[in-house]
Amino acid sequence: MAKVNEIDTRTWPQVDFAKIRDQFPVLASTVRGKPLAYLDNAATTQKPWAVIDRMREFDSREYATVRRGAYRFAEQATEEFEKVRGKVALFLGAGSAKEIVFTSGATMGVNLVAGSWGRKFIGQGDEIILSNLEHHANILPWQMLAQEKGAVIKVIPVNDAGELDMEEFDRLLTDRTRLVAVTHVANSIGTINPVRTICAKARAAGAVTLVDGAQAAPHMKIDVRQIGCDFYVLSAHKMYAPSGLGVLYGRKEVLEQTPPFLTGGDMIERVTFEKSTFAPPPHRFEAGTPATTQVIGLGAAIDYLDSVGMEHIERQEKKLLDYATELVSRIESVDIVGNARDKAAIISFTLADAHPHDVATILDSEGIAVRAGHHCAQPTMDRFCVPATTRASFSFYNTFEEVERLAEGIKQATELFRG
Amino acid sequence: MSDINELYKRSIFDHNRNPRNFHAMENASHSCDGYNPLCGDKVHIYVRLDGSDTVEDVSFTGSGCAIFKASASFMTSAIKGMTQVQARETVSKFLDMVTGSSDPEPEDKSMGKLSIFQGVREFPSRVKCATLAWHALTCALDKSTDGEKASSATPDSEARKDVVSTE
């Protein structure tokens, strides 16, 4: 068995990532008597003190209703809340804060677009293009819509490395294509899709585009105008902010044509029992009292990510991925599912003799938290003819030592199950 | 490694690699599918009851993790030859044991070899792996012999409420 220390890591870190680790209190936890190695970052991420402290401060000193209070205290809370909308716009490279809608998560973002824009603009015989790398959240809302409207779903196939077949995409695009909805980064196997090319081609064909950025936004610099998408969705809890909150970016022209999705308080201009008119975007899509403190937390998370620097984060995670790929692929009987040239820090794998759930339990006994299952991407699993995989997903706060512990744990599982 | 050795006893590896009664049955009197949508574990249980309501034969097919496969293997070995009533009692005791809802005395030998699954309770996310085949067995026995199709056993079915609540 090859030694795990053969790779020289001395020259790697340029930012002091060991110090960054101290900023995430959860990472000091132990589980089953072992230090927690948290490698389930594609499921959800841990929060830095900066986020925890800011939310606590807001709740203890500043909390009030937003966008409806007629008093100074509520106006101050509203200012803080709306400031975050501006931060998100900058973070995503959007043209205006008015293009930023707060949702309850990426799932709600896709459902909103399918249920409002889709229901208005997609009709009988229209075509929706998805990819074979989608999370169920970017399949099911379109499937429901297609069933309701008699629309057709087409799927961009995936090659053995886990990359989209772009030639086939060209063939799938027709004058009936109304929407192309693809993930930026595949949550199950880590492929980074060429969303810029996809959006350009879709737009040239007259189709609207939605990019699922849930797995991308925390790990790389996002510029929605450079990508050229009409919609971009993300989840706050995957980017070191609280759960229950997401963001939908909608390009101004498209968002303005989009009817309301959820209706209720604070999204209207005028309501009578006969007829109502609705507020312009983004507030048209934010019925009811928003997840106020969570939004403040997201603002703090964005400040935090900016302070570390997305380019540093991207580089560090690439090193972690390369090291993990090197160590894991050396282990006999491991099959890494998804070897795209352009890949985020996610390793999905199967073992010849052990089921993914057994592997995850062996790793858990060593304090290593990974995901096992179909990752809400059953069509991707079907494509690779596996019922499930074990998935390790990294964040910049993970260490090279944790990568080594992962490799050792997998070896242990192989040995146990080989018998 | 102590917890993990509690879960993965040597005989679990043995039954995972060489599951007993792992085949389809043509002349089954009762059968049912079990499926766990969370992890994709699948099982089909076949039972043949004789005229005196005794389990003359029982077998399974399917795919899944070691805990699931070993549990199904041990289950079929344990209940073969039992009356239906005894088999149902064993199901109930097994579920209580792995969900931790009742604590068998250390001296309680009534579960026999099945007690090796006691360690599962320390791994709540794995309980459903250990219980899938057992719920499918209950489902099969609940189906009347006149060929009426009962719904398959899933974590959402009434029979599995106790398991779901432990997740």
Interface residues (C-beta under 8 A of the other chain):
Chain A: R32 A354 H355 P356 H357 D358 T361 I362 D364 S365 A372 G373 H374 Q378 M381 P387 A388 L416 F417 G419
Chain B: M1 D3 I4 L7 Y8 F13 N16 R17 L38 C39 G40 S63 G64 C65 A66 I67 F123 S125 R126 C129
